[in-house]
Amino acid sequence: MSTLYVYSSPLGDILLACDGAAVTGLWFKGQKNSPISSHTVPMAAAPAHLKLTGEWLDIYFSGKAPDFTPPISLSGTAFQLAVWELLKQIPYGRAVTYGELARELSLLSGKTVSARAVGGAVGRNPVSLIVPCHRVIGAKGKLTGYAGGLERKRRLLELEGIL
């Protein structure tokens, strides 16, 4: 595992990974699918593009919608990338259901897509918050499926005024 940078958020430490030009990973420390690294570095030592991500996080955790998106680089299957692209389109302060995303993907692909398949891809999102998987909820507004934990998901949705 490469170097991970640590951002201290009000909801716990966030681990960030990057390549030479973009963020490749953003996870709450200890969340499902987060990397384990013995080498972490504070954000003060991060490269410039990652410091921009820190600024984005500062704005986000102040309760405001950031007016820019730091550079990100996503790697996954074609299906995962399609789901993550839809996640990026969910505006700050809004939530959608897994079923709504499945219907949208079905329309775009011409193939039937299940909410469960969408949930699997959402759960593998490597760049949490910037690719806002926390804005996806279950049918009838039920809070389900967040790799960072349901309590964090609730608090993120409250921060955005969704709950």
Stockholm file with secondary structure:
# STOCKHOLM 1.0

chainA/1-163         MSTLYVYSSPLGDILLACDGAAVTGLWFKGQKNSPISSHTVPMAAAPAHLKLTGEWLDIYFSGKAPDFTPPISLSGTAFQLAVWELLKQIPYGRAVTYGELARELSLLSGKTVSARAVGGAVGRNPVSLIVPCHRVIGAKGKLTGYAGGLERKRRLLELEGIL
#=GR chainA/1-163 SS CCCEEEEEETTEEEEEEECSSSEEEEEETTCTTCCCCSCEEEGGGSCHHHHHHHHHHHHHHTTSCCSSCCCBCCCCCHHHHHHHHHHHTSCTTCCEEHHHHHHHHHHHHSSCCCHHHHHHHHHTCSBTTTSCGGGEECGGGCCCCCTTCHHHHHHHHHHTTCC
#=GC SS_cons         CCCEEEEEETTEEEEEEECSSSEEEEEETTCTTCCCCSCEEEGGGSCHHHHHHHHHHHHHHTTSCCSSCCCBCCCCCHHHHHHHHHHHTSCTTCCEEHHHHHHHHHHHHSSCCCHHHHHHHHHTCSBTTTSCGGGEECGGGCCCCCTTCHHHHHHHHHHTTCC
//
